[in-house]
Amino acid sequence: MKALNLLFILSFLGFYSAAIHPKSGKVMQFDIIPILNARPVTTFTNGHLVTWTKGIDGGGKGDGYLTMAAALFNGDKDPHALPDNALLPANNLHPQIQLHYSNQDSVHNQSCNMTGIAVIEFKVPKEKYKEIFLALTSSEGASYLKIELIYKNGRDVKDVMLPDYYKDIAVDEPDLCYLVHDLAKWDNKNQMTERDHHNIDLLKLAADSDRNLTGIKISKGKEGYMVLWGAAGIRK
């Protein structure tokens, strides 16, 4: 029995790892697992709700999201919830993007949350990329970011103003689009506090396709509360 349980755990971990590292054509999903520090999404796992623990606003104490399965189990009618499949499909504005929540997981962190002045850095597979995509939300106002694309032979620095996640994105905005649009949010007892209008935004950054990218560093200013949900790149 212990051997079977161990086999199941190892199989699940293998599935979990494969699910969050898909590789499709020129799209590379970046591994941000080492910097994940929060669970802002309530999941429906093993027949019950596993409530978010560090949310998307209020400095992490305010509200969180629910998966669709969690919202339906919760009794919410026609909920504007996160899709159960966290590999979000491509459209005419962006490639597929992998987020890190799962209804099959009640333990692992789902996002990297940043309060006040903060810095994070993660490695990427050394490749030549044309574009970089970062799935982000900012609450309590905009977050001002300095994003460094770290190449084998130098760095490029980009200054970005990430708007509050309640703000609509203009249809002609060249570097920002919705990854998930018009979401509700819930308190830490899974009671819906607002029915719609919140978003997970996707920031697009041009990369130097003649140089090998090795990492990304994000420095956040004092204002705003930011969540990094996922990251990907399009190879040359």
C-alpha contacts under 8 A as a table, 3 or more apart, distances in Angstrom:
res1	aa1	res2	aa2	distance
1	M	4	L	5.06
1	M	5	N	6.19
2	K	5	N	5.05
2	K	6	L	6.12
3	A	6	L	5.06
3	A	7	L	6.10
4	L	7	L	4.99
4	L	8	F	6.18
5	N	8	F	5.08
5	N	9	I	6.27
6	L	9	I	5.11
6	L	10	L	6.16
7	L	10	L	5.16
7	L	11	S	6.02
8	F	11	S	5.04
8	F	12	F	6.07
9	I	12	F	5.07
9	I	13	L	6.14
10	L	13	L	5.10
10	L	14	G	6.12
11	S	14	G	5.08
11	S	15	F	6.17
12	F	15	F	4.97
12	F	16	Y	6.00
13	L	16	Y	4.91
13	L	17	S	6.03
14	G	17	S	5.16
14	G	18	A	6.17
15	F	18	A	5.17
15	F	19	A	6.00
16	Y	19	A	5.10
16	Y	20	I	6.42
17	S	20	I	5.46
17	S	21	H	6.32
18	A	21	H	5.23
18	A	22	P	6.35
19	A	22	P	6.11
20	I	29	Q	7.68
20	I	31	D	7.75
20	I	98	Q	6.27
20	I	99	L	7.42
20	I	100	H	6.76
21	H	29	Q	5.84
21	H	30	F	7.24
21	H	31	D	6.89
21	H	98	Q	7.87
22	P	28	M	7.31
22	P	29	Q	6.23
22	P	98	Q	7.85
23	K	26	K	7.78
23	K	27	V	6.22
23	K	28	M	5.38
23	K	29	Q	6.51
24	S	27	V	5.39
24	S	28	M	6.93
26	K	234	I	5.40
26	K	235	R	5.00
26	K	236	K	7.32
27	V	95	P	6.95
27	V	96	Q	7.74
27	V	232	A	6.97
27	V	233	G	5.79
27	V	234	I	4.64
27	V	235	R	6.32
28	M	232	A	5.50
28	M	233	G	5.22
28	M	234	I	6.26
28	M	235	R	7.17
29	Q	97	I	7.01
29	Q	98	Q	6.67
29	Q	231	A	6.26
29	Q	232	A	4.33
29	Q	233	G	6.59
30	F	123	K	7.96
30	F	124	V	5.83
30	F	125	P	7.49
30	F	230	G	7.58
30	F	231	A	5.43
30	F	232	A	5.13
30	F	233	G	7.35
31	D	34	P	7.66
31	D	122	F	7.84
31	D	123	K	7.61
31	D	124	V	7.05
31	D	231	A	7.75
32	I	35	I	5.74
32	I	36	L	6.62
32	I	122	F	6.37
32	I	123	K	8.00
32	I	230	G	7.05
32	I	231	A	7.39
33	I	36	L	5.26
34	P	122	F	7.79
35	I	112	C	6.13
35	I	120	I	7.37
35	I	121	E	7.83
35	I	122	F	7.32
36	L	109	N	5.64
36	L	110	Q	6.26
36	L	111	S	4.91
36	L	112	C	4.37
36	L	113	N	7.69
37	N	109	N	5.70
37	N	110	Q	7.37
37	N	111	S	6.18
37	N	112	C	5.13
37	N	113	N	6.57
38	A	53	T	7.16
38	A	54	K	5.50
38	A	55	G	7.69
38	A	109	N	5.06
38	A	110	Q	5.88
38	A	111	S	5.38
38	A	112	C	6.06
38	A	113	N	6.38
39	R	42	T	7.85
39	R	52	W	5.39
39	R	53	T	5.51
39	R	54	K	5.53
39	R	55	G	7.01
39	R	108	H	7.62
39	R	109	N	5.05
39	R	110	Q	4.99
39	R	111	S	6.42
40	P	52	W	4.78
40	P	53	T	6.09
40	P	54	K	5.13
40	P	55	G	4.24
40	P	56	I	6.13
40	P	60	G	8.00
40	P	63	D	7.99
40	P	64	G	5.09
40	P	65	Y	6.40
40	P	110	Q	6.91
40	P	111	S	7.23
41	V	51	T	7.11
41	V	52	W	4.91
41	V	55	G	7.46
41	V	64	G	5.73
41	V	65	Y	4.78
41	V	66	L	5.29
41	V	67	T	6.94
41	V	101	Y	6.87
41	V	110	Q	7.45
42	T	49	L	6.61
42	T	50	V	5.43
42	T	51	T	4.37
42	T	52	W	4.58
42	T	64	G	7.25
42	T	65	Y	6.28
42	T	66	L	4.68
42	T	67	T	6.44
42	T	70	A	6.73
42	T	190	N	7.84
43	T	49	L	5.74
43	T	50	V	5.27
43	T	51	T	6.74
43	T	52	W	7.82
43	T	66	L	6.28
43	T	67	T	5.68
43	T	69	A	7.41
43	T	70	A	5.42
43	T	101	Y	7.82
43	T	102	S	6.81
43	T	103	N	5.04
43	T	105	D	7.91
43	T	106	S	7.33
44	F	47	G	6.43
44	F	48	H	5.48
44	F	49	L	4.65
44	F	50	V	6.24
44	F	67	T	7.35
44	F	69	A	5.95
44	F	70	A	4.58
44	F	73	F	7.61
44	F	103	N	5.29
44	F	104	Q	7.93
45	T	48	H	5.54
45	T	49	L	6.22
45	T	50	V	6.55
45	T	103	N	5.13
45	T	104	Q	5.72
45	T	105	D	6.70
45	T	106	S	6.56
46	N	104	Q	7.62
49	L	70	A	6.27
49	L	74	N	7.98
50	V	106	S	6.29
51	T	188	N	6.80
51	T	189	K	7.48
51	T	190	N	7.08
52	W	55	G	6.55
52	W	64	G	6.27
52	W	65	Y	7.72
52	W	188	N	6.75
53	T	61	K	8.00
53	T	188	N	7.42
54	K	60	G	4.65
54	K	61	K	6.12
54	K	64	G	7.59
55	G	58	G	7.63
55	G	59	G	7.64
55	G	60	G	4.22
55	G	61	K	5.78
55	G	62	G	6.18
55	G	63	D	5.17
55	G	64	G	4.53
55	G	65	Y	7.79
56	I	59	G	7.59
56	I	60	G	5.69
56	I	61	K	7.93
56	I	62	G	6.99
56	I	63	D	5.79
56	I	64	G	5.36
56	I	65	Y	7.73
56	I	137	T	7.80
56	I	139	S	7.07
56	I	225	Y	7.84
56	I	226	M	7.78
56	I	227	V	6.86
57	D	60	G	5.26
57	D	61	K	6.69
57	D	62	G	5.10
57	D	63	D	5.87
57	D	64	G	7.63
57	D	139	S	5.48
57	D	140	E	6.76
57	D	225	Y	6.60
58	G	61	K	5.06
58	G	62	G	4.13
58	G	63	D	7.13
58	G	139	S	7.94
58	G	140	E	7.33
58	G	225	Y	7.98
59	G	62	G	6.87
59	G	115	T	6.66
59	G	225	Y	6.35
60	G	63	D	7.33
60	G	113	N	7.94
61	K	188	N	7.93
62	G	187	D	6.46
62	G	188	N	7.65
63	D	185	K	6.05
63	D	186	W	5.25
63	D	187	D	4.56
63	D	188	N	6.51
63	D	193	T	7.85
64	G	185	K	5.61
64	G	186	W	5.36
64	G	187	D	6.33
64	G	188	N	7.31
65	Y	81	A	6.85
65	Y	82	L	7.00
65	Y	183	L	7.92
65	Y	184	A	7.06
65	Y	185	K	5.15
65	Y	186	W	6.07
66	L	70	A	5.84
66	L	71	A	5.85
66	L	81	A	5.62
66	L	82	L	6.11
66	L	185	K	7.42
66	L	186	W	7.32
67	T	70	A	5.13
67	T	71	A	6.18
67	T	81	A	5.48
67	T	82	L	4.59
67	T	83	P	5.87
67	T	84	D	5.53
67	T	103	N	7.67
68	M	71	A	5.08
68	M	72	L	6.13
68	M	79	P	7.24
68	M	80	H	7.79
68	M	81	A	4.99
68	M	82	L	5.62
68	M	83	P	5.54
68	M	84	D	5.73
69	A	72	L	5.27
69	A	73	F	6.12
69	A	84	D	6.53
69	A	103	N	7.97
70	A	73	F	5.14
70	A	74	N	5.95
71	A	74	N	4.82
71	A	75	G	6.46
71	A	76	D	5.56
71	A	79	P	6.44
71	A	81	A	6.71
72	L	75	G	5.15
72	L	76	D	5.55
72	L	77	K	7.17
72	L	79	P	7.33
73	F	76	D	7.60
74	N	190	N	7.60
76	D	79	P	5.70
79	P	184	A	7.18
79	P	195	R	7.54
80	H	182	D	6.72
80	H	183	L	4.85
80	H	184	A	5.18
80	H	195	R	6.93
80	H	196	D	6.32
81	A	183	L	5.79
81	A	184	A	6.22
82	L	180	V	7.55
82	L	183	L	7.28
83	P	86	A	6.56
84	D	102	S	7.19
84	D	103	N	7.02
85	N	88	L	6.99
85	N	102	S	7.50
86	A	98	Q	5.95
86	A	99	L	5.14
86	A	100	H	6.61
86	A	101	Y	6.41
86	A	102	S	6.82
87	L	96	Q	6.75
87	L	97	I	5.81
87	L	98	Q	4.36
87	L	99	L	6.19
88	L	96	Q	5.42
88	L	97	I	5.21
88	L	98	Q	6.09
88	L	99	L	7.53
88	L	179	L	7.81
89	P	95	P	7.03
89	P	96	Q	4.48
89	P	97	I	6.77
90	A	93	L	7.62
90	A	94	H	5.59
90	A	95	P	4.23
90	A	96	Q	4.11
90	A	97	I	7.34
91	N	94	H	5.59
91	N	95	P	6.50
91	N	96	Q	7.70
93	L	177	C	7.26
97	I	230	G	7.03
97	I	231	A	7.14
97	I	232	A	6.59
98	Q	230	G	6.14
98	Q	231	A	7.51
98	Q	232	A	7.94
99	L	110	Q	7.66
99	L	229	W	5.76
99	L	230	G	5.18
100	H	109	N	7.71
100	H	110	Q	4.80
100	H	111	S	6.80
100	H	229	W	6.99
100	H	230	G	7.20
101	Y	105	D	7.51
101	Y	109	N	7.77
101	Y	110	Q	5.08
102	S	105	D	5.36
102	S	106	S	7.92
103	N	106	S	7.42
105	D	108	H	6.70
110	Q	229	W	7.26
111	S	227	V	6.55
111	S	228	L	5.80
111	S	229	W	4.97
111	S	230	G	7.59
112	C	227	V	5.64
112	C	228	L	5.05
112	C	229	W	6.68
113	N	225	Y	7.54
113	N	226	M	5.77
113	N	227	V	4.40
113	N	228	L	6.35
114	M	117	I	7.89
114	M	118	A	6.18
114	M	220	K	7.63
114	M	225	Y	6.04
114	M	226	M	5.12
114	M	227	V	6.22
115	T	118	A	6.65
115	T	222	K	7.71
115	T	224	G	7.24
115	T	225	Y	5.15
115	T	226	M	6.71
116	G	220	K	7.19
116	G	221	G	6.33
116	G	222	K	4.23
116	G	223	E	6.05
116	G	224	G	6.87
116	G	225	Y	6.87
117	I	219	S	7.52
117	I	220	K	5.42
117	I	221	G	4.78
117	I	222	K	4.58
117	I	223	E	7.81
118	A	219	S	5.93
118	A	220	K	5.24
118	A	221	G	7.03
119	V	217	K	7.22
119	V	218	I	5.69
119	V	219	S	4.40
119	V	220	K	6.20
120	I	217	K	5.77
120	I	218	I	5.38
120	I	219	S	6.61
121	E	215	G	7.17
121	E	216	I	5.64
121	E	217	K	4.19
121	E	218	I	6.26
122	F	215	G	5.64
122	F	216	I	5.60
122	F	217	K	6.61
123	K	214	T	5.86
123	K	215	G	4.08
123	K	216	I	6.42
124	V	213	L	7.16
124	V	214	T	5.20
124	V	215	G	4.98
124	V	216	I	7.36
125	P	213	L	7.64
125	P	214	T	6.25
125	P	215	G	7.98
126	K	212	N	5.73
126	K	213	L	5.47
126	K	214	T	4.84
127	E	211	R	7.92
127	E	212	N	4.92
127	E	213	L	5.69
127	E	214	T	7.32
127	E	235	R	6.84
128	K	208	D	7.46
128	K	209	S	4.99
128	K	210	D	6.35
128	K	211	R	5.68
128	K	212	N	4.63
128	K	213	L	6.03
128	K	235	R	5.75
128	K	236	K	5.56
129	Y	132	I	7.28
129	Y	207	A	5.98
129	Y	208	D	6.81
129	Y	209	S	5.02
129	Y	212	N	7.48
129	Y	213	L	7.01
129	Y	233	G	6.30
129	Y	234	I	5.47
129	Y	235	R	4.06
129	Y	236	K	4.99
130	K	206	A	6.20
130	K	207	A	5.06
130	K	208	D	6.40
130	K	209	S	5.01
130	K	233	G	7.48
130	K	234	I	5.69
130	K	235	R	5.75
130	K	236	K	5.37
131	E	204	K	6.72
131	E	205	L	5.64
131	E	206	A	4.70
131	E	207	A	5.18
131	E	233	G	5.67
131	E	234	I	5.32
131	E	235	R	7.43
132	I	204	K	5.72
132	I	205	L	5.03
132	I	206	A	6.41
132	I	207	A	6.63
132	I	231	A	7.51
132	I	232	A	5.95
132	I	233	G	4.37
132	I	234	I	6.53
133	F	202	L	6.42
133	F	203	L	5.52
133	F	204	K	4.71
133	F	205	L	6.39
133	F	231	A	5.60
133	F	232	A	5.20
133	F	233	G	5.97
134	L	202	L	5.58
134	L	203	L	5.14
134	L	204	K	6.73
134	L	228	L	7.30
134	L	229	W	7.68
134	L	230	G	6.02
134	L	231	A	4.55
134	L	232	A	6.70
135	A	179	L	7.13
135	A	200	I	6.64
135	A	201	D	5.77
135	A	202	L	4.51
135	A	203	L	6.42
135	A	228	L	5.97
135	A	229	W	5.21
135	A	230	G	5.06
135	A	231	A	6.10
136	L	200	I	5.94
136	L	201	D	5.33
136	L	202	L	6.11
136	L	203	L	7.29
136	L	226	M	7.03
136	L	227	V	5.55
136	L	228	L	4.70
136	L	229	W	5.84
136	L	230	G	7.57
137	T	162	L	7.73
137	T	164	D	7.07
137	T	165	Y	5.51
137	T	199	N	7.27
137	T	200	I	5.44
137	T	201	D	5.97
137	T	226	M	5.58
137	T	227	V	5.17
137	T	228	L	6.81
138	S	141	G	6.65
138	S	142	A	5.86
138	S	143	S	5.91
138	S	162	L	6.54
138	S	163	P	6.35
138	S	164	D	4.85
138	S	165	Y	5.44
138	S	224	G	6.13
138	S	225	Y	5.43
138	S	226	M	4.40
138	S	227	V	6.49
139	S	142	A	6.74
139	S	143	S	7.95
139	S	164	D	5.06
139	S	165	Y	5.83
139	S	166	Y	7.78
139	S	224	G	5.81
139	S	225	Y	5.19
139	S	226	M	6.50
140	E	164	D	6.80
140	E	223	E	7.93
140	E	224	G	5.14
140	E	225	Y	6.14
141	G	163	P	6.78
141	G	164	D	4.79
141	G	223	E	7.25
141	G	224	G	5.19
141	G	225	Y	7.70
142	A	161	M	6.62
142	A	162	L	5.45
142	A	163	P	4.36
142	A	164	D	4.74
142	A	223	E	6.96
142	A	224	G	5.40
143	S	161	M	5.98
143	S	162	L	5.17
143	S	163	P	6.63
143	S	164	D	7.53
143	S	220	K	6.85
143	S	221	G	6.69
143	S	222	K	7.92
143	S	223	E	5.78
143	S	224	G	4.70
143	S	225	Y	6.83
143	S	226	M	6.70
144	Y	159	D	7.55
144	Y	160	V	5.95
144	Y	161	M	4.67
144	Y	162	L	6.22
144	Y	220	K	5.95
144	Y	221	G	5.40
144	Y	223	E	7.17
144	Y	224	G	7.84
145	L	159	D	5.85
145	L	160	V	5.07
145	L	161	M	6.22
145	L	162	L	7.32
145	L	218	I	6.65
145	L	219	S	5.61
145	L	220	K	4.69
145	L	221	G	6.27
146	K	157	V	6.67
146	K	158	K	5.74
146	K	159	D	4.69
146	K	160	V	6.29
146	K	218	I	5.87
146	K	219	S	5.07
146	K	220	K	6.56
147	I	157	V	5.69
147	I	158	K	5.13
147	I	159	D	6.36
147	I	160	V	7.41
147	I	216	I	7.16
147	I	217	K	5.74
147	I	218	I	4.61
147	I	219	S	6.35
148	E	155	R	6.33
148	E	156	D	5.57
148	E	157	V	4.46
148	E	158	K	6.33
148	E	216	I	5.74
148	E	217	K	5.02
148	E	218	I	6.43
149	L	155	R	5.57
149	L	156	D	5.20
149	L	157	V	6.44
149	L	207	A	7.62
149	L	213	L	7.01
149	L	215	G	6.39
149	L	216	I	4.96
149	L	217	K	6.72
150	I	154	G	6.30
150	I	155	R	4.63
150	I	156	D	6.76
150	I	213	L	5.88
150	I	214	T	5.77
150	I	215	G	4.97
150	I	216	I	5.68
150	I	217	K	7.43
151	Y	154	G	5.09
151	Y	155	R	5.58
151	Y	156	D	7.99
151	Y	211	R	6.47
151	Y	212	N	5.54
151	Y	213	L	4.25
151	Y	214	T	5.39
151	Y	215	G	6.99
152	K	211	R	7.24
152	K	212	N	5.77
152	K	213	L	6.28
152	K	214	T	6.23
153	N	211	R	7.60
163	P	167	K	6.59
164	D	167	K	5.59
165	Y	168	D	7.99
165	Y	198	H	5.65
165	Y	199	N	5.30
165	Y	200	I	6.72
165	Y	201	D	7.19
166	Y	197	H	6.00
166	Y	198	H	4.84
166	Y	199	N	6.51
167	K	198	H	7.84
169	I	173	E	6.85
169	I	176	L	7.22
169	I	177	C	6.49
169	I	178	Y	7.46
170	A	173	E	5.23
171	V	177	C	7.98
173	E	176	L	5.86
173	E	177	C	7.20
175	D	203	L	5.81
175	D	204	K	4.89
175	D	205	L	6.84
176	L	201	D	6.84
176	L	202	L	5.64
176	L	203	L	4.73
176	L	204	K	6.13
177	C	201	D	5.84
177	C	202	L	5.30
177	C	203	L	6.81
178	Y	181	H	5.73
178	Y	199	N	6.67
178	Y	200	I	6.18
178	Y	201	D	4.62
178	Y	202	L	5.74
179	L	199	N	7.49
179	L	200	I	5.52
179	L	201	D	5.34
179	L	202	L	5.50
180	V	183	L	7.33
180	V	199	N	5.61
180	V	200	I	5.07
180	V	201	D	6.98
181	H	197	H	7.22
181	H	198	H	6.61
181	H	199	N	4.66
181	H	200	I	6.59
182	D	196	D	5.05
182	D	197	H	4.10
182	D	198	H	4.98
182	D	199	N	5.62
183	L	195	R	7.17
183	L	196	D	4.77
183	L	197	H	5.64
183	L	198	H	4.67
183	L	199	N	5.84
184	A	192	M	7.17
184	A	193	T	7.69
184	A	194	E	5.50
184	A	195	R	4.35
184	A	196	D	4.20
184	A	197	H	6.81
184	A	198	H	6.32
185	K	192	M	5.85
185	K	193	T	5.93
185	K	194	E	5.56
185	K	195	R	6.66
185	K	196	D	7.42
185	K	198	H	7.65
186	W	189	K	7.61
186	W	190	N	5.16
186	W	191	Q	5.22
186	W	192	M	4.14
186	W	193	T	5.23
186	W	194	E	7.15
187	D	190	N	5.19
187	D	191	Q	5.43
187	D	192	M	6.39
187	D	193	T	6.36
188	N	191	Q	7.36
192	M	195	R	6.70
208	D	211	R	5.82
209	S	212	N	7.47
209	S	235	R	7.93
209	S	236	K	6.00
221	G	224	G	7.85
